[in-house]
Amino acid sequence: MPETLISAFTRRVLLFYLYSLFIPHLSIAQTLGKTQSPSGQRMQPLQDDASRAFNSQAEDELKTGTALTRRGNFSEAIPHILAARGKVANEYAASFNLALCYVGTQEYKKAIEILNDLLNDSHEPANDSANIENLLSQAYVGNDQGNEAFAALEKAAVLTPQNEKLYLLVADACSGHSDFALGLRVVDVGLKNLPQSARLHYQRAMFLWQLDQFDRAKAGFKLAGKFGKGTDMGYISPAHEALLSGNVPDAVKIARDGVSKGFDNPVLLTILGEALVRSGVAPGEPGFTEAQNALEKAVSARPNDATAQIALGQIDLVTGNVNDAIAHLERARQIEPDQPSVYASLGKAYQRSGDSQRSQQAFAMLEKLNEAQAEKIRSAPGDRKMGYVGDADAEPSHR
């Protein structure tokens, strides 16, 4: 099965709407640094002109950092939030968004420290505490602290048991770090509280597929399709199951049907584009143009989706648009630097552009990642070993 569909794609399918809901909003009072009296009348803070100007600058830094965080530009957001921290009215937003950025840039220990400080402050309402525990769980997953991750997830679930996104975000972290057994435990907690969640059933099916429990996975895909009937998940789940099972014609048919009904979901568009390419369409054929259009729409809607960027880059390679291919593949590399399929295609693209040095570097990185994956498979405990195998299907050679 193609690595792009079994790894990065399965993560992005559940995240295209989540993080914008997870980031703390700044109220007008918080943004302006104002307070209110017990009677509700606005009170001006006791500050001199220099202090007000200084705090205003800090508030602007926080607003900029928050906007960058919402767009997923975590590295760019960090210096702005650091400049604001300790000098703004909404210190919770500054600290939480900074921790979120550290998780996004894989600086998990820094995130864990900030989030534990927020929890120890113990002044946040239940929803905020749930978000803190949830992000802490993700950070623990990234730091290979599975027991701590599950404990934090359980605390978040007690606080807001009906909040679907809390389970999905931790499940995503598990997918990203190939801890499929832990991910399965996470979605099982979610399904106890939300037994009809199509997205949780879909994610559960993906974990089971990764663990080579195919019959159980197929049953999960069917449940996701059933509970998601009339929504995008009603098409995403069966289309993805068909593609993973090698039933390309059905994948094309289901995804095309969903898109035709107005579900211009980037995930569904990516499935359609991938399925059409795998069906063997060639440049000049209607199906090839359809695949290209679908992937271009997916990338336009979700530029931070590495899978769509890779697929579009591969199409550009086929059509001879090498420079465009490199642009898409380099973008994918920035988003998913540990994605083997990026380097497999990037090596070919640089090879065709005549840049032998960068081509060799890409293929060397591909070999390094494949060796690391092989070592992970060899050293993994039994309940995770088989799941890694499906994640190691990237092209092994550029010859």
C-alpha positions as CSV (number, residue, x, y, z in Angstrom):
1,M,0.0,0.0,0.0
2,P,1.4,3.5,-0.7
3,E,3.1,5.1,2.2
4,T,1.6,8.5,1.6
5,L,-1.9,7.1,2.1
6,I,-1.2,5.0,5.2
7,S,0.8,7.6,7.1
8,A,0.6,11.4,6.6
9,F,-2.7,11.3,4.8
10,T,-4.5,9.4,7.7
11,R,-3.3,12.1,10.1
12,R,-4.4,15.1,7.9
13,V,-7.8,13.6,7.3
14,L,-8.9,14.3,10.9
15,L,-7.1,17.6,11.4
16,F,-8.2,20.0,8.7
17,Y,-10.8,21.6,11.1
18,L,-9.4,21.0,14.5
19,Y,-6.5,23.2,15.5
20,S,-8.4,26.5,14.8
21,L,-10.9,25.4,17.5
22,F,-8.1,24.5,19.9
23,I,-6.3,27.8,20.0
24,P,-7.5,30.3,22.7
25,H,-9.3,33.3,21.4
26,L,-8.5,36.8,22.6
27,S,-11.4,38.8,23.8
28,I,-11.5,42.6,23.1
29,A,-10.8,43.2,26.8
30,Q,-7.9,40.8,26.8
31,T,-6.5,42.2,23.6
32,L,-6.6,45.8,24.8
33,G,-5.4,44.9,28.3
34,K,-8.5,46.4,29.9
35,T,-10.1,45.1,33.1
36,Q,-13.6,45.4,34.4
37,S,-15.0,46.5,37.8
38,P,-17.3,44.1,39.8
39,S,-20.2,46.2,38.4
40,G,-19.1,45.5,34.9
41,Q,-17.9,49.0,34.1
42,R,-14.6,49.2,32.3
43,M,-11.7,50.3,34.3
44,Q,-8.5,51.7,32.9
45,P,-5.3,50.0,34.1
46,L,-3.1,52.1,36.3
47,Q,-0.1,52.5,33.9
48,D,2.0,55.4,32.7
49,D,2.3,56.2,29.0
50,A,5.5,54.3,28.5
51,S,4.1,51.2,30.2
52,R,0.9,51.3,28.1
53,A,2.9,51.6,24.9
54,F,5.0,48.7,26.0
55,N,2.1,46.5,26.8
56,S,0.3,47.5,23.6
57,Q,3.4,46.3,21.7
58,A,3.3,43.0,23.6
59,E,-0.4,42.6,22.9
60,D,0.3,43.2,19.2
61,E,3.0,40.5,19.4
62,L,0.6,38.1,20.9
63,K,-2.1,38.8,18.2
64,T,0.5,38.2,15.5
65,G,1.7,35.0,17.1
66,T,-1.8,33.7,17.6
67,A,-2.6,34.4,13.9
68,L,0.5,32.6,12.8
69,T,-0.3,29.7,15.1
70,R,-3.8,29.4,13.6
71,R,-2.2,29.1,10.2
72,G,0.1,26.4,11.4
73,N,3.2,28.6,11.0
74,F,4.5,27.5,14.4
75,S,8.2,28.3,14.0
76,E,7.3,31.8,12.9
77,A,4.9,32.3,15.7
78,I,7.3,31.4,18.5
79,P,9.4,34.6,18.7
80,H,6.3,36.7,18.6
81,I,4.7,34.8,21.5
82,L,7.9,34.8,23.5
83,A,8.1,38.6,23.1
84,A,4.5,38.8,24.5
85,R,4.8,36.3,27.3
86,G,4.8,37.9,30.8
87,K,3.6,41.3,29.5
88,V,0.0,40.7,28.3
89,A,-3.4,40.5,29.9
90,N,-4.1,37.0,28.6
91,E,-1.1,35.1,29.9
92,Y,-3.0,31.8,29.5
93,A,-3.3,32.4,25.7
94,A,0.3,33.3,25.4
95,S,1.5,30.2,27.4
96,F,-0.9,27.8,25.8
97,N,-0.2,29.0,22.2
98,L,3.5,28.8,22.9
99,A,3.2,25.2,24.1
100,L,1.1,24.4,21.0
101,C,3.9,25.8,18.8
102,Y,6.5,23.8,20.6
103,V,4.4,20.6,20.0
104,G,4.1,21.7,16.4
105,T,7.9,22.1,16.1
106,Q,8.5,18.8,18.0
107,E,10.1,20.6,21.0
108,Y,8.1,18.4,23.3
109,K,10.0,18.9,26.6
110,K,9.5,22.6,26.4
111,A,5.8,22.1,25.8
112,I,5.5,19.7,28.7
113,E,7.1,22.2,31.1
114,I,4.8,25.0,30.1
115,L,1.7,22.9,30.2
116,N,2.5,21.5,33.7
117,D,3.0,25.0,34.9
118,L,-0.4,26.0,33.6
119,L,-2.0,23.0,35.3
120,N,-0.3,23.8,38.6
121,D,-1.7,27.3,38.4
122,S,-5.1,25.8,38.9
123,H,-7.0,28.9,38.0
124,E,-8.4,27.8,34.7
125,P,-12.0,26.7,34.0
126,A,-12.7,23.0,33.1
127,N,-12.6,23.6,29.4
128,D,-9.2,25.2,29.6
129,S,-7.9,22.4,31.9
130,A,-9.2,19.9,29.4
131,N,-7.4,21.6,26.5
132,I,-4.2,21.7,28.6
133,E,-4.4,18.0,29.5
134,N,-5.1,17.2,25.9
135,L,-2.1,19.1,24.5
136,L,0.0,17.7,27.3
137,S,-1.1,14.2,26.2
138,Q,0.1,15.0,22.7
139,A,3.4,16.3,24.0
140,Y,3.9,13.2,26.0
141,V,3.2,11.0,22.9
142,G,5.9,13.0,21.0
143,N,8.3,12.5,23.9
144,D,7.7,8.7,24.0
145,Q,5.9,8.8,27.3
146,G,2.9,6.7,26.5
147,N,1.7,6.0,30.1
148,E,1.8,9.7,30.9
149,A,0.1,10.5,27.6
150,F,-2.8,8.2,28.3
151,A,-3.2,9.5,31.8
152,A,-3.5,13.0,30.6
153,L,-6.0,12.0,27.9
154,E,-8.2,10.3,30.6
155,K,-8.1,13.5,32.7
156,A,-9.2,15.5,29.7
157,A,-12.0,13.0,28.9
158,V,-13.4,13.3,32.5
159,L,-13.5,17.1,32.2
160,T,-15.1,17.2,28.7
161,P,-16.2,13.7,27.7
162,Q,-18.3,14.9,24.7
163,N,-15.5,16.9,23.1
164,E,-14.7,14.9,20.0
165,K,-11.7,16.9,19.0
166,L,-9.8,16.1,22.2
167,Y,-9.6,12.4,21.3
168,L,-8.9,13.1,17.6
169,L,-5.9,15.3,18.4
170,V,-4.3,12.8,20.6
171,A,-5.1,10.0,18.1
172,D,-3.3,12.2,15.5
173,A,-0.2,12.4,17.7
174,C,-0.2,8.7,18.0
175,S,-0.5,8.3,14.3
176,G,2.4,10.7,13.7
177,H,4.6,8.7,16.1
178,S,3.5,5.3,14.8
179,D,2.2,4.3,18.3
180,F,-0.9,2.6,16.8
181,A,-1.6,0.5,19.9
182,L,-1.8,3.6,22.1
183,G,-3.9,5.4,19.5
184,L,-6.4,2.5,19.6
185,R,-6.7,2.9,23.4
186,V,-7.3,6.6,22.9
187,V,-10.1,6.3,20.4
188,D,-11.7,3.5,22.4
189,V,-12.0,6.0,25.3
190,G,-13.6,8.5,22.9
191,L,-16.0,5.9,21.6
192,K,-17.2,5.1,25.1
193,N,-18.4,8.6,25.4
194,L,-19.3,9.2,21.7
195,P,-20.3,5.8,20.3
196,Q,-21.7,7.3,17.1
197,S,-18.8,9.5,16.2
198,A,-18.0,8.8,12.5
199,R,-14.5,10.4,12.8
200,L,-13.6,8.3,15.8
201,H,-14.7,5.1,14.1
202,Y,-12.7,6.1,11.0
203,Q,-9.6,6.7,13.1
204,R,-10.1,3.4,15.0
205,A,-10.3,1.6,11.7
206,M,-7.1,3.2,10.5
207,F,-5.3,2.1,13.7
208,L,-6.6,-1.5,13.2
209,W,-5.5,-1.4,9.6
210,Q,-2.0,-0.3,10.7
211,L,-1.9,-3.2,13.2
212,D,-2.9,-5.6,10.3
213,Q,-6.3,-6.4,11.9
214,F,-8.0,-6.0,8.5
215,D,-11.3,-7.6,9.2
216,R,-11.9,-5.5,12.3
217,A,-10.7,-2.4,10.4
218,K,-13.2,-3.0,7.6
219,A,-16.0,-3.3,10.1
220,G,-14.8,0.1,11.6
221,F,-14.8,1.7,8.1
222,K,-18.4,0.6,7.6
223,L,-19.4,2.1,11.0
224,A,-17.7,5.3,10.1
225,G,-19.6,5.4,6.8
226,K,-22.9,4.5,8.5
227,F,-22.6,7.2,11.2
228,G,-21.2,9.7,8.7
229,K,-23.9,9.2,6.1
230,G,-24.8,12.5,4.5
231,T,-21.5,14.1,5.6
232,D,-18.0,14.2,4.1
233,M,-17.1,11.2,6.3
234,G,-19.8,9.2,4.6
235,Y,-17.6,9.3,1.5
236,I,-14.1,9.6,3.0
237,S,-14.3,6.4,5.0
238,P,-15.5,4.0,2.2
239,A,-13.3,5.7,-0.4
240,H,-10.2,5.3,1.7
241,E,-11.1,1.7,2.6
242,A,-11.4,0.9,-1.1
243,L,-8.1,2.6,-1.9
244,L,-6.3,0.8,0.9
245,S,-7.8,-2.5,-0.2
246,G,-6.6,-2.0,-3.7
247,N,-10.1,-1.5,-5.1
248,V,-9.1,1.6,-7.1
249,P,-12.3,1.7,-9.3
250,D,-14.5,1.9,-6.2
251,A,-12.3,4.5,-4.6
252,V,-12.6,6.7,-7.7
253,K,-16.3,6.2,-7.9
254,I,-17.0,6.9,-4.2
255,A,-14.7,9.9,-4.0
256,R,-16.0,11.3,-7.3
257,D,-19.6,10.9,-6.1
258,G,-18.9,12.7,-2.9
259,V,-17.2,15.6,-4.7
260,S,-20.1,15.8,-7.1
261,K,-22.5,16.2,-4.2
262,G,-20.6,19.3,-3.0
263,F,-18.2,17.8,-0.5
264,D,-15.1,19.7,-1.7
265,N,-13.3,18.4,1.4
266,P,-9.5,18.5,0.8
267,V,-9.2,15.0,2.1
268,L,-11.8,13.7,-0.3
269,L,-10.2,15.6,-3.2
270,T,-6.8,14.0,-2.3
271,I,-8.3,10.5,-2.2
272,L,-9.8,11.2,-5.7
273,G,-6.5,12.5,-7.1
274,E,-4.5,9.6,-5.6
275,A,-7.0,7.0,-6.8
276,L,-7.1,8.4,-10.3
277,V,-3.3,8.4,-10.5
278,R,-3.2,4.8,-9.3
279,S,-5.8,3.9,-11.9
280,G,-3.1,4.5,-14.6
281,V,-4.5,7.7,-16.2
282,A,-2.0,9.4,-18.4
283,P,-1.4,13.0,-19.4
284,G,-3.9,14.2,-21.9
285,E,-6.7,11.9,-20.6
286,P,-9.7,13.4,-18.9
287,G,-9.0,11.3,-15.7
288,F,-5.5,12.8,-15.5
289,T,-6.8,16.3,-15.7
290,E,-9.5,15.5,-13.1
291,A,-6.8,14.2,-10.8
292,Q,-4.6,17.2,-11.3
293,N,-7.6,19.6,-10.7
294,A,-8.6,17.7,-7.5
295,L,-5.1,17.8,-6.1
296,E,-4.7,21.5,-7.0
297,K,-7.9,22.3,-5.2
298,A,-6.8,20.3,-2.2
299,V,-3.5,22.1,-2.0
300,S,-5.1,25.4,-2.4
301,A,-7.5,24.7,0.5
302,R,-4.9,23.1,2.7
303,P,-1.4,24.2,1.7
304,N,0.0,22.5,4.9
305,D,-1.2,19.1,3.8
306,A,2.0,17.2,2.9
307,T,0.2,14.3,1.2
308,A,-1.6,16.5,-1.3
309,Q,1.6,18.4,-1.9
310,I,3.5,15.2,-2.6
311,A,0.7,13.9,-4.9
312,L,0.6,17.1,-6.9
313,G,4.4,17.1,-7.1
314,Q,4.3,13.6,-8.5
315,I,1.8,14.7,-11.1
316,D,4.0,17.6,-12.1
317,L,6.9,15.2,-12.5
318,V,4.9,13.0,-14.9
319,T,3.9,16.1,-17.0
320,G,7.5,17.3,-17.0
321,N,6.9,20.4,-14.9
322,V,10.0,19.8,-12.8
323,N,10.3,23.2,-11.2
324,D,6.7,23.0,-10.0
325,A,7.2,19.5,-8.8
326,I,10.2,20.6,-6.7
327,A,8.3,23.5,-5.2
328,H,5.5,21.2,-4.1
329,L,7.8,18.5,-2.8
330,E,10.0,20.9,-0.9
331,R,6.9,22.3,0.7
332,A,5.9,18.8,1.7
333,R,9.4,18.2,3.1
334,Q,9.1,21.3,5.3
335,I,5.7,20.0,6.6
336,E,6.7,16.4,7.0
337,P,10.5,16.2,7.2
338,D,10.4,12.5,8.2
339,Q,8.2,11.4,5.3
340,P,10.1,8.9,3.1
341,S,8.0,9.4,0.0
342,V,9.0,13.1,0.0
343,Y,12.6,12.2,-0.6
344,A,11.8,9.4,-3.1
345,S,10.1,11.9,-5.4
346,L,12.3,14.8,-4.6
347,G,15.4,12.8,-5.5
348,K,13.9,12.0,-8.9
349,A,12.8,15.7,-9.4
350,Y,16.3,17.0,-8.7
351,Q,17.8,14.3,-10.9
352,R,15.6,15.4,-13.8
353,S,16.5,19.1,-13.1
354,G,20.2,18.2,-13.4
355,D,21.0,19.0,-9.8
356,S,22.9,15.8,-8.9
357,Q,24.1,17.0,-5.6
358,R,20.6,17.7,-4.2
359,S,19.3,14.5,-5.8
360,Q,21.9,12.4,-4.0
361,Q,21.1,14.2,-0.7
362,A,17.4,13.4,-1.1
363,F,18.1,9.7,-1.8
364,A,20.6,9.6,1.1
365,M,17.9,10.9,3.4
366,L,15.4,8.4,2.0
367,E,17.9,5.6,2.8
368,K,18.5,6.9,6.3
369,L,14.7,7.1,7.0
370,N,14.2,3.6,5.7
371,E,17.0,2.2,7.8
372,A,15.5,4.0,10.9
373,Q,12.1,2.5,10.1
374,A,13.7,-1.0,9.8
375,E,15.3,-0.6,13.2
376,K,12.0,0.6,14.7
377,I,10.4,-2.6,13.3
378,R,13.1,-4.8,14.7
379,S,13.0,-3.2,18.2
380,A,9.2,-2.7,18.5
381,P,7.2,-4.7,21.0
382,G,4.9,-7.3,19.6
383,D,1.7,-5.3,19.6
384,R,3.4,-2.5,17.6
385,K,5.7,-4.5,15.3
386,M,3.2,-5.4,12.6
387,G,1.8,-1.9,12.5
388,Y,5.1,-0.5,11.6
389,V,5.4,-2.7,8.5
390,G,2.7,-0.9,6.6
391,D,4.4,2.4,7.4
392,A,7.6,1.3,5.7
393,D,6.4,1.0,2.1
394,A,8.3,4.0,0.7
395,E,10.3,3.4,-2.4
396,P,13.5,1.7,-1.3
397,S,15.6,2.6,-4.2
398,H,16.0,5.3,-6.9
399,R,17.3,2.9,-9.4
